[in-house]
Amino acid sequence: MSFLDTLLQTPIFQGVTKSKLTTCLEKHCVEFLKFSQGEKIVLPNEEFTHIKFLISGKIQNITSNKADNLLVKEVYSAPNLISGNYIFGIETSSICISVAHTEVGVMQIAKEDFLELLRKEQIFMINYLNFLSIRSQTYYNTMMSISTGELNERLALWVLLLTHKKAEEITLTIKIDEMAKLLGDTRENLLIVLQDLKKRKLLSYTENDIKILDRHGLADIVHDEDLD
């Protein structure tokens, strides 16, 4: 599969022909970057001056909270956008570290060129607005899907809101006691929930981390359809 075929599967460039996409990209400054496994692609607090497209390989996102007692790790594959919802708006710097999980290929376009592309090509503008709308509406819809407020629902909600729909190898690095505090419950109750979810093969856990084995299974606890 060529990189153009890959790009046509990303949210921004869907709905156009390969020749049309080629013509559009030729008019703008496009850079292709290669990263070796373990190499950092995006640093925390890095200002997004370019929109980045993951066109080959897998990357790992690592995000920590302000208290530094929760670390969220997730892996996702090409084709994809890398923090595509942080290009414009009030917050335009990275909240996470993005690391090459395998050998990775990235195509990037400067923010100014990307903005010009959106102005000139209506289909790309609509696609990008749809991408942003889906991202923002997902958080609201997922929150409003809570029905019982039980601890297993609250835990599932955290995972859904903190990770991508197609993420793999999701790990929450946090002590059991700290996770219980964040969820507003006791260690004992959380252990009961974790043990139940472990039996259902939705996750595994130790004293210091929770590994998600089936994100879609956790989504079923909150709502019938994984919305994000």
N, C-alpha and C positions, 0 to 999 in steps of 0.2 A: 504494500500500500504506500503510495507517495505521500509526502507531507501535505499536498493539496487535498487529497482524499481525507486525510486526518483532520485538517482544518475544517472541512465541510461538515464534520460531525460535531464541531464545537457549537455552543449556543449562539455565538455571534454570527457565524458564517453559513448557517443553514438556510436552505431555500434558494440558493444561487447555483449556477453552473460552474464547472471548473474553469472554463475559459473566462467567465465574468470575474471570478475571484482573482485569477491571474492578472487580468487587466487592471483591476483595482489596486492590487498590491504593488504592481510595477510603478505606480504613480507615487508611492510613499517609501520612506526609508524603513526597510525591514532588516532586522539583524537575526542571525541564526547562531545560537550558542550551544556548546556541548559541555556537559558536566560529568565528571567521573563519580562513581559510587562514593558516598560520604562527603562530597563537596557541597558547600553551602550555596544555595541559589538565591535565597532571600534572608536577610538578617533581621532581627527584631528592631523595630522602630525605623527601619529603612523606608525612606520616602519613595513612593511609587511614581517614578518619572516615566515608566513604560508600562504598557499592558503586556502581560506575558502569557503565551500559549504553550502548554505542555504538549509537544507533538510526538514524543517517543519516551518510553520508559516509565518509571514510577518515582514519585517523590514522597517524602515523609514530612508532614507538618508537625511541629512541636510547639505547643502553646502553654504558657503558665499563667496562673492568676496573680493578682497583686500581692496576696499574702504569701505567695510562693510555696503553698502547701498542696497544690494540685497541678499536675503536669498531664496534658492531654496529647497523646501521640496517635497519629493516623496516617495511613498510606493510601494514595489514590493514583490511578493510572491515566495515561494519555488515551484519548484526547480530552483535554480539560483546560480550564482557565486557572491561573495561579492568583488567588485573591483578587479576582476580577471585580468584586464589589467595593474595592478600596481605591479605585483609580480616581474617582471624583467624590466630592462631598466634604464634610467637615473633617473626617478622619481619613487621611490619605497615606498613612504610614503603616507598616506591617505590625501586626500584633503577634506574629509567630515567627519561628525559624522554619524555612523550607530547605530540606536537605535531599540530595539525590539518593534515592534508595537503590537504584540501579544506574547504569549509564543512561543519561537523560539528554533529550534534545528539546530546546526551547526556542520559539520564535517570539521576538518582541518588537513592538512598535511604539515609538515615542508618543507620549500623551497628546501632544499637539497634532501629530499626524493622525492619530486614532480619532481625535475629535473632528478633524477635517473629513476623514473617511465617513464618520457617522452623519455629518452634515450633508455630504454629497450623495450618499447611498441610503435611501429611506429604509430598505429592507434590513440593513445592518443596524440602523437606529432603532427600528421596531424590535429586532431580536435582542438588542442590548437592554432596552427598556423592559422587555418581557423577562429577561434574565434577572434584572434587579428586582422587578415586582415579585417574581416567584420567590426569590430569596427572602424579601421582607415579609411577604404574606405567610410564608411557611412558619416563621416563628410565632406569629399571632395564632394561626390555625392550630398549631401543635399545642400551644398553651391552652387554648379553648377546648381542646379535645379531652382534657383531664375530666374524668367523671366522678371517680370515687375519692381521689386524693390519697389513696393508699400509698404506702412507702414504695412498693414495687413500681407503681405508676410514676412517682416522683423521681426515682432512680432512672427509669427508662427515659423520662423527659429530659433529664440532664444529658444523657448520652445523645439523644436525638438533636438537641439544640447545640451541642458542642462539636458535632462531627458532621461530615458530609454524608449524603445518602449512599453514595457508592464507595465509601471508605472501607478499607481493609485493615487488618492488624491494629485495631483500636485498643489502646491501653490508657487507663486512668491511673496514673501513679500518685497514690495518696494513701495515707494510713487509714485503717478502718475507723478509728476513733474520729479522725478529722472529717471523713466522709459523712459519718453519722451526724456530726455537728452541722455541716453544710446542709444536710437534708432535714434538719430540725427534729431528729429522733435519737434513739438510744443505740449504743453499740449492739446490744442484745437483739433488738428488733431488726437492725440492719443485717446481722449475721443470719437470722432466720430467712430473710428475703434472699440474701446472696446464696444460701444453701439451696433454696428452692429453685432459683434461676440456674444454678449450677446443675442440678438434677435434670432440668429441662434442656441442658446443653446450650444455654443462651450466653453463658459467661463462665469464666473461671476466676479464682481470686486467691490472693495470699494476704498476709498482714499488711503489705505495702502497695499492692496494686490490684486492679480489676481489669481483666482482659475480656473484651467483647468478642464472642464467637459467632453471634447471629444478631446483627443490628436490626434486621427486618422482623425478627421474632420479638425483640423489645418494642419495636414500633407497634406491633399487634396488641401489646398490652395497653398502649395509650389510645390507639384508634385503629380502625379497620384497614386503613390504607396509609402507607408511608408517604407523607405529603411533600417532603422536601427533595 
